């Protein structure tokens, strides 16, 4: 498996003490294509977010490997916002200027 260019998983933790689930959620976002992540809108309903991602179970939790606990849509949105801010900050360093879009 090819490793992603992003390394949000290793970014400093600002607002929480990480556990296995929060680390794996960051890794999940590292593997999300940039084009897909840029499609996300914070204005979407929770149902739209679940549909867009496509990896939520019927009980509303994200299907993610090696988790100690469930990830709900609220946590998903919070960490996705952090992942997007991380990518916006470093995108120009990692991608050729022709691939940088907003």
C-alpha positions as CSV (number, residue, x, y, z in Angstrom):
1,X,0.0,0.0,0.0
2,X,1.3,3.4,-0.9
3,X,1.8,5.8,1.9
4,X,-0.1,9.1,1.8
5,X,1.8,12.4,1.3
6,X,-0.1,13.8,4.2
7,X,1.1,13.3,7.8
8,X,-1.7,14.8,9.9
9,X,-1.5,11.8,12.1
10,X,1.8,13.1,13.5
11,X,0.7,16.7,14.0
12,X,0.8,18.0,17.6
13,X,-2.3,17.5,19.6
14,X,-4.0,20.7,20.6
15,X,-7.4,19.9,22.2
16,X,-7.3,16.3,23.4
17,X,-5.2,13.5,24.8
18,X,-4.9,11.1,21.9
19,X,-6.0,7.5,22.1
20,X,-5.8,4.7,19.5
21,X,-9.1,5.8,17.9
22,X,-8.2,9.5,17.6
23,X,-4.8,8.5,16.1
24,X,-6.5,6.2,13.6
25,X,-9.0,8.8,12.7
26,X,-6.2,11.2,11.8
27,X,-4.6,8.4,9.7
28,X,-8.0,7.8,8.0
29,X,-8.0,11.4,6.9
30,X,-4.4,11.2,5.8
31,X,-5.5,8.6,3.3
32,X,-8.5,10.6,2.0
33,X,-7.8,12.0,-1.5
34,X,-7.3,15.8,-1.4
35,X,-9.9,16.3,-4.1
36,X,-12.5,14.5,-2.0
37,X,-11.6,16.4,1.2
38,X,-11.9,19.7,-0.6
39,X,-15.5,18.8,-1.6
40,X,-16.6,18.8,2.0
41,X,-18.8,21.6,3.2
42,X,-19.2,22.4,6.9
43,X,-22.8,23.5,6.0
44,X,-23.8,20.0,5.1
45,X,-26.2,18.1,7.3
46,X,-24.9,15.1,9.2
47,X,-26.8,12.8,6.8
48,X,-25.0,14.4,3.9
49,X,-21.6,13.9,5.6
50,X,-22.4,10.3,6.2
51,X,-23.5,9.8,2.6
52,X,-20.4,11.7,1.2
53,X,-17.9,9.7,3.2
54,X,-19.6,6.3,2.6
55,X,-18.0,4.5,5.6
56,X,-20.5,5.0,8.3
57,X,-22.4,2.1,9.8
58,X,-26.2,2.1,10.2
59,X,-25.8,2.9,13.9
60,X,-24.1,6.2,12.9
61,X,-20.5,5.3,13.8
62,X,-17.6,5.5,11.3
63,X,-16.2,2.1,10.2
64,X,-12.6,2.5,11.0
65,X,-10.0,-0.2,11.9
66,X,-8.4,-0.6,15.3
67,X,-10.7,1.5,17.4
68,X,-11.3,1.5,21.1
69,X,-14.5,3.5,20.8
70,X,-17.0,4.7,18.2
71,X,-16.4,7.8,16.1
72,X,-19.7,9.8,15.6
73,X,-20.4,12.4,13.0
74,X,-19.6,15.3,15.5
75,X,-16.1,14.0,16.2
76,X,-15.6,13.2,12.5
77,X,-16.5,16.8,11.5
78,X,-14.3,18.3,14.2
79,X,-11.2,16.3,13.2
80,X,-12.0,16.7,9.5
81,X,-11.9,20.5,10.1
82,X,-8.5,20.1,11.7
83,X,-7.3,17.9,8.8
84,X,-8.5,20.4,6.3
85,X,-6.7,23.3,8.1
86,X,-3.5,21.1,8.2
87,X,-3.7,20.5,4.5
88,X,-4.4,24.1,3.7
89,X,-1.3,25.0,5.7
90,X,1.1,22.6,4.0
91,X,-0.4,21.9,0.6
92,X,2.0,24.2,-1.2
93,X,5.0,22.4,0.3
94,X,3.8,19.0,-0.8
95,X,2.0,19.4,-4.1
96,X,3.2,21.1,-7.3
97,X,1.7,24.5,-7.8
98,X,-0.4,23.2,-10.7
99,X,-2.1,20.8,-8.3
100,X,-2.9,23.3,-5.6
101,X,-6.6,24.2,-5.6
102,X,-9.0,25.7,-3.2
